[in-house]
Amino acid sequence: MEALHVAAVKANMEGIFNGVKTPNDGPVLSHLLYADDVLFVGDWSLSNFKNLARFLRCFHLASGLKVNFSKSLLYGVGVTNAEINNMALILSCKPGSFPFTYLGLPVGANMGLVKNWKPIIEKFENKLTLWKARMLSFGGRLTLIEAVLSNLPTYYFSLFSAPLAVIKQLERLRRKFLWGGCLEKNKISWVPWFKVVASKVEGGLGIGSLACTNKALIVKWCLRYKNENTSLWAKSISAFHCGTRRHASIPLNSSIAGVWKSIVNLGRVMHEPVVDVKARMVPYVGVGDKTLFWLDTWVGNRPLRDEFPTLFTLESDKRCFVQQRYKRINESLEWFWGSSVPLSLPEHLDAWSNCSGLLSSALLGPGPDRWLWRTGSSRDTYTVSRLRSELDHINIIPKQNCYLGFTGFRRR
């Protein structure tokens, strides 16, 4: 497969197989590999399909590995079904249609609709058969919930923001199974569910809320985007969502619907002080290879674009990194104006003088940059379990107060 990757890259460079060019000088997407599974992406043209068929034939003769076209599918974007059927004949494969499943996840489906979460709900129901609820003890049912049921939707939760109706339905299934009832009938729930999912320190069983788990898994992508800025997926996100009028630390083009939009919007919705995603993400600046000079808060208390708006207006490369704006001379750093637009007016020179004074207080460490997660006064590597515990704690406080207030006036 490594040889196939090298050959595909060479074919794309030579113009034999034309991949998809992403906007804003982004990468060219021609193929994606996962183990022995290959997804080719390219222009919809007759020459491209014929060259792909020749390319795979040459790979078969050289390596002895033949593509199983009977299991392969062809998908077209913005073309008719008749065109897809005609092109599929060239590769001797089957025509496909959106949405489809790739590596266990749906592609082209609107995951904001409850009906597209049906596979996860069915898996839950299959695990919660009536005989299991009757034969297992309370401890056995709790173990099954912790080991199996809480992890079943994790693959989906790690990428898609689940609708509230799906969360409620899955929680209802977990609750019924825990108290020993079948899915058709309800049994008495002796403890409120918000107490059951709470951590053991707060008197719960520690199984965690599915909604909080989903949010913690989604937030992880924001830090991964900053820490893996040179990876193919991060470059593709930047290509599609960055623009001349959109300048943000984590870019978002609101006109493009999809997974990335739901990820960024979820981070914006979580505005409570303890989970303010933008404020909790802090950089450890090393050589400055993962920290944006103008858009990230890395020196001072706010981004340089907000501190010096006149300089940011003149900047030609508004997404430049810190390492592009300094030189290391002996043991000291020399900051320079790197924009193609020169500083000519006195007020611009004064602003750059003030900016240079602020930059002189910046401390750069050794090695590459790392984006960390702020927890109180400390900074540490982001973990899903830690944020999930924080979100569970936030959710339990108002419900606990309401519950205690109600029981305080209950008649005996």
SVG drawing of the C-alpha trace seen along z (x, -y; Angstrom):
<svg xmlns="http://www.w3.org/2000/svg" viewBox="-48 -60 73 75">
<polyline fill="none" stroke="black" stroke-width="0.4" points="0.0,0.0 3.0,-2.3 4.0,-1.6 0.5,-2.4 0.6,-5.7 3.9,-6.6 2.6,-5.7 -0.6,-7.7 1.4,-10.8 3.6,-10.4 0.6,-10.0 -1.0,-13.1 2.2,-15.1 2.6,-14.0 -1.0,-14.8 -1.9,-11.2 -4.6,-11.3 -6.0,-14.6 -7.1,-15.0 -9.3,-17.7 -7.6,-21.0 -8.8,-22.6 -9.2,-26.4 -6.9,-29.0 -3.7,-27.2 -4.8,-24.1 -3.6,-20.5 -4.6,-18.4 -6.7,-15.4 -6.2,-12.4 -6.5,-9.4 -7.0,-8.4 -5.6,-5.2 -6.6,-3.2 -5.0,0.2 -6.0,2.0 -8.9,-0.4 -8.4,-3.0 -10.6,-6.0 -9.7,-7.8 -10.9,-11.4 -10.5,-13.2 -12.0,-15.3 -15.0,-13.9 -13.6,-13.4 -13.4,-10.4 -9.6,-10.7 -9.3,-10.6 -11.3,-7.4 -9.4,-5.7 -6.1,-6.6 -7.2,-5.4 -8.1,-2.0 -4.7,-1.8 -2.9,-2.9 -4.6,-0.2 -3.8,2.4 -0.1,1.4 -0.2,1.7 -1.6,5.2 1.1,6.3 3.9,4.9 2.7,6.1 0.4,9.0 -2.3,7.3 -5.6,7.0 -8.4,4.6 -11.7,6.4 -13.9,4.2 -17.0,6.2 -16.7,4.8 -15.9,1.3 -18.3,-1.6 -18.3,-4.8 -19.8,-8.0 -20.4,-11.2 -21.0,-14.7 -23.1,-17.0 -23.6,-14.5 -26.6,-12.4 -27.2,-8.7 -26.8,-8.0 -23.3,-9.5 -22.3,-7.5 -23.6,-4.2 -21.6,-4.9 -18.3,-5.7 -18.8,-2.7 -18.6,-0.5 -15.1,-1.8 -13.8,-0.5 -16.1,2.5 -17.4,1.5 -20.9,0.7 -22.5,-2.7 -23.2,-4.1 -25.3,-6.9 -25.1,-9.2 -25.2,-8.8 -22.8,-5.8 -20.8,-4.3 -17.0,-4.7 -14.9,-3.2 -18.0,-2.7 -19.2,-6.3 -21.9,-7.8 -20.7,-10.1 -23.1,-12.7 -25.8,-12.2 -27.2,-15.0 -26.4,-13.8 -28.6,-16.5 -31.5,-14.3 -32.6,-11.6 -33.2,-9.0 -29.5,-8.9 -28.7,-7.7 -30.9,-4.7 -27.9,-2.2 -26.6,-3.3 -30.0,-3.1 -30.5,0.4 -27.1,1.5 -28.3,0.3 -31.5,2.2 -29.7,5.4 -27.5,5.3 -30.4,4.7 -32.3,8.0 -34.8,9.0 -33.0,12.1 -29.9,10.1 -31.9,7.7 -33.4,10.6 -30.3,12.8 -27.8,10.2 -27.5,8.7 -27.5,4.9 -23.7,5.0 -23.7,7.0 -26.0,4.6 -23.9,1.6 -20.7,3.3 -22.4,3.9 -23.5,0.3 -19.9,-0.9 -18.0,1.5 -20.3,1.7 -23.3,-0.7 -21.3,-3.8 -18.7,-3.0 -21.1,-1.9 -21.8,-5.4 -18.3,-6.8 -17.3,-6.3 -20.2,-8.4 -19.9,-10.8 -16.2,-11.5 -17.2,-13.2 -20.9,-14.1 -22.9,-16.3 -25.9,-14.1 -29.4,-15.7 -31.0,-16.1 -33.7,-13.5 -31.1,-10.9 -29.3,-11.6 -32.6,-11.3 -33.5,-8.0 -30.1,-6.4 -30.2,-7.6 -33.7,-6.2 -32.5,-2.8 -29.6,-2.8 -31.9,-3.8 -34.4,-1.1 -31.8,1.6 -30.1,0.5 -33.2,0.9 -33.9,4.3 -36.9,3.6 -37.4,4.5 -37.6,1.9 -41.4,2.0 -42.2,1.5 -40.8,-0.9 -39.7,0.1 -39.3,-2.2 -36.2,-4.3 -35.1,-4.6 -32.5,-7.3 -32.7,-10.3 -30.7,-9.6 -28.6,-12.7 -27.3,-11.3 -26.6,-7.9 -24.4,-9.3 -22.6,-11.6 -19.0,-10.8 -18.4,-8.5 -16.9,-11.5 -20.3,-13.2 -22.3,-10.1 -23.0,-8.7 -22.0,-5.5 -19.6,-7.3 -21.0,-6.1 -21.2,-9.7 -23.7,-11.5 -23.8,-10.7 -24.4,-14.3 -21.3,-15.4 -19.2,-12.6 -20.3,-13.8 -19.3,-17.4 -16.0,-16.4 -15.2,-14.3 -16.1,-17.1 -14.0,-19.8 -11.0,-17.5 -11.0,-18.4 -10.4,-22.1 -7.1,-21.3 -6.2,-18.7 -6.6,-21.2 -4.1,-23.5 -1.6,-20.8 -1.8,-19.0 -1.7,-22.0 0.6,-20.3 -1.6,-17.2 -3.6,-16.6 -7.0,-17.0 -6.0,-20.2 -4.7,-21.7 -8.0,-20.7 -10.0,-22.4 -8.0,-25.6 -8.3,-25.5 -12.1,-25.3 -12.9,-27.5 -10.2,-30.2 -10.8,-33.2 -9.8,-36.8 -12.7,-38.1 -12.7,-35.4 -9.9,-35.7 -10.2,-33.5 -7.9,-31.2 -10.2,-28.3 -11.6,-29.1 -15.2,-28.5 -17.0,-29.3 -20.7,-29.3 -21.9,-28.8 -20.4,-25.3 -22.5,-22.8 -21.0,-19.7 -19.1,-18.1 -16.6,-21.0 -19.4,-23.6 -21.1,-21.5 -17.7,-21.1 -16.9,-24.8 -20.5,-25.9 -20.6,-23.5 -17.5,-25.1 -19.2,-28.5 -22.4,-27.4 -20.5,-26.1 -20.1,-29.6 -20.1,-28.7 -16.9,-30.0 -15.6,-26.5 -15.9,-25.3 -15.3,-28.5 -13.4,-26.6 -11.6,-29.6 -10.4,-30.8 -9.4,-27.3 -7.2,-26.7 -3.7,-28.1 -0.5,-27.7 2.9,-26.8 5.0,-28.7 8.2,-27.1 9.6,-28.0 6.2,-29.4 5.2,-26.9 1.7,-26.3 0.7,-29.7 -0.8,-32.4 1.0,-35.7 -2.1,-37.9 -5.1,-35.7 -4.0,-33.6 -3.6,-34.9 0.0,-34.1 1.5,-37.4 -0.5,-39.8 -4.2,-39.3 -5.8,-39.3 -4.8,-38.7 -2.5,-41.2 -5.2,-41.8 -7.4,-43.3 -4.4,-45.1 -3.2,-46.7 -6.0,-46.8 -4.3,-49.3 -1.3,-47.0 -3.6,-44.0 -5.3,-45.9 -2.0,-46.5 -0.9,-42.9 -0.8,-41.0 -0.6,-37.5 -3.1,-37.6 -2.7,-33.9 1.1,-34.1 2.8,-32.1 5.0,-33.4 8.1,-31.8 7.6,-34.0 8.0,-37.2 11.3,-36.9 15.0,-36.1 17.1,-34.6 20.4,-36.5 22.7,-34.9 20.5,-34.5 18.1,-37.3 15.0,-37.6 14.6,-40.3 11.0,-40.9 10.4,-42.4 7.5,-43.7 7.1,-40.9 4.1,-42.2 4.5,-43.2 2.8,-46.5 5.4,-48.9 4.9,-51.1 5.0,-54.7 2.7,-56.8 3.9,-58.0 0.9,-56.4 1.8,-53.1 5.4,-53.3 4.3,-54.3 1.9,-51.3 4.7,-48.9 7.0,-50.4 4.4,-49.6 3.9,-46.2 7.6,-45.5 7.7,-46.6 5.0,-44.0 6.7,-41.3 10.0,-41.9 8.2,-40.4 7.3,-37.2 9.0,-34.0 9.6,-31.3 10.7,-27.9 12.6,-25.1 11.0,-22.6 7.7,-22.9 4.5,-24.6 1.9,-22.7 -1.7,-23.7 -2.8,-22.8 -6.0,-22.9 -6.4,-25.3 -7.8,-23.7 -8.0,-26.3 -4.5,-27.8 -2.7,-24.9 -2.2,-23.9 -2.1,-20.3 -2.8,-18.1 -6.4,-17.8 -8.2,-14.7 -11.8,-13.8 -12.5,-12.2 -11.5,-15.4 -13.8,-17.7 -16.6,-15.2 -16.3,-15.2 -16.4,-19.0 -19.5,-19.0 -21.2,-16.4 -20.5,-18.5 -22.0,-21.6 -25.1,-19.7 -25.6,-18.1 -25.6,-21.3 -28.8,-23.0 -30.7,-19.7 -29.4,-18.7 -30.6,-22.0 -34.0,-21.6 -34.3,-18.1 -33.4,-18.9 -35.7,-21.9 -38.6,-19.6 -37.9,-16.9 -37.6,-19.6 -41.4,-20.3 -42.5,-16.7 -45.2,-15.5 -44.4,-12.7"/>
</svg>
